[in-house]
């Protein structure tokens, strides 16, 4: 499962009081009288995008983003962030597994908020946005409105609705929708799977879960707009981005770009790790051990073989069942659906977890054991063959290279039980 919370924020900084506006503020350009008032209010405001580097905690691996508004007249400086969550909230695990996790937005004193990230040795980058006074005032109104109790909660989404995309959408809103067209261009070939694997590559259990869970839609190249699910890409795009103003004149989005704090940690890799050869070696090694155990005559070898096969099919069946449910009845379907890994990991393995080990334990073949083990092996081979079809292919070589040799070895071992019995 995608057991990762992108852009988690710290909840122990001191919240800042903010007024609320209801209903949702109008975007600039909708009401001339309102914009006249905003022009006066916004004269003393500045709006900055803060992006924060990763930490060593898995749910902080993707960085964080917040928008801060500073009033030079009053000294008020508030960082608004959308990364708030609580592990103790009711049904958190169930909601997380079904894709219905509730996050919320809250404002914090910017200096205290940044101090927490610096204390965690996370790089802090500030980009002051080149907004007009009207846009700056409208941004403050929008953020205050969003921080209200009735408006602050939202359904968290790994890739389309997280701390970074919420900040991006707020900027697009006050720009009257002019940001999205500027970013609706091809990105750098990045994909959701590739970026997630890149950032979690050193955490093997998390990496393996990503490779199993994500379907082929996660391999589609992202536009720059979609790449901004990661704060680092958003900051990189905005550093040089030029957008048209309301009159059509083009100007830079960022007026000033600075790094407030640089973390003394090893930078994350720029590419996802290449683990297919290692996975193939693991799969072939396990297959060889299984073949040796299947031919061994000792009781201990039979016990080890039976235990391994039972656990292999049981774990694979549980993962396959969870994957099938996630791809069909949860809100993870856009990323975990259309997943050819289901040809290798599926509920049929739960049946095999009973009938195949029983055959090995008795050292006697059964039609059901041979049939189910061979069916599982053939399906996994089909999973490799469909990768040759462009419309069905997905980057799941790590899973296939590990699973197929073991499935095939077990099927051969089960079939050979009859051979051993006839020649024993």
Phi, psi and omega in degrees: 000157177282076184274066180214137178251102182294139171064043177290144181248168178271133184259004186255010172280164183282119179296148177258139176289141176213145178288164179238148179234133181217135002284188182305133182300149176287145176291154176303145179093352181273320182232112180298316178300318180296319180293331176296317177294319181297324181301325179284313181298320186283353184297329183259004183263150168227144183239128181232143170265124175255131173238142187237137182288177183282164171240189180272351179282137190299322182277002173247012185290337187265003180084187182208161179217150176207157175247128181247141177239126179243136178251111183291339181282322183255343184083359179292133181219111187238130174259119179261127180226149184253020186258020185277133174208168184219116178300336184273356180295150184304135175059032182301313183295316179298315180296322179295316182292330181266000178079026182239038182288136180263121172247169177212165181253142181208151179261143180225154173300122190301316182298321179288322179298313180293327180298324179296318181289323176295321177297332177271007180058054178240126182303138181240122179241132179244129176236108178282125186278140181273065179265155175284163176306321178297315181292323179294317178295318179297323177296315180298318178298317181297316182291320176298316178299316182294331182281351180295147184308318183286344187243352192278342184274146177207158177279119182287140178226132185309314191245335186251346182208081177230192185300322182286315182291330177292320176295316177303314182294326178294319178295317179298324182296313182285343175272007179068031178080013183274349181284316186301313179301326180292336182254356180277056179231159180304141177276212183258026181084008180288154177228163176298318180295313183298317181290322178293317178295324178299316185279336181252008186301329181277351179255089192303316179298318178294318179299314180297320178298320178296314182297325179285318192282322189280136178268189188290338178295335178286353179260001180284134180301139184267148168283168176299325178301314181286332178297341185281014167293342175256127181304323182297324179287323178299312180297321180294317178298314187290337182301329182237006187288137176242128180233152177283147174272185184298334180267001179094356178284139183265135179211162181289145179284326184254125180273327181211134185233124181212155175255115183280331182206133179248122183287144178264055179237160180294128180298149176289153182296156179273346180228154176291147180293149176264104187243008180296313179301317179296321179294320178297319178298317178297312181299316181291325177296314178298319179297318178297318178296318179297319179297319179294316179297322181294330180270344180290151183255354184285153179294322180297318179298321180295321179295315180297316180297314181298317180295315181297312182298319180298313181291322180301309181290324181295310180297315179297322179291320178295314178298317181295320178294316178297321180294319179296317179295316180298326184278349186237324188238005178244173180277006174276356187307322180302336183248329184258353176281175180049049188250112180288352174299337178295346174280344179253328180236117186200170184298338179300334179295335177292325175293316180297330181297344179258306190284324182287311176301326179297320178295318178293320180298321179277348185055039182216129184286158172223150181300321181293321181294315179295315183298314184286322180291320178292320179299318179296317179295317180295318179298320179294323175294324175297325177299328176284321182293325182292345176292345177280349179264113186308321183287347181246349186292145172215158183276078182234034182299327180298316180293311183298317183294332179275316191278317187301311180302323181289316178302316181293319180297320179293318180298317179295317179298320179294316179296323183287348176302321178295323178295316179297321184294321181287334184246011182282000000 
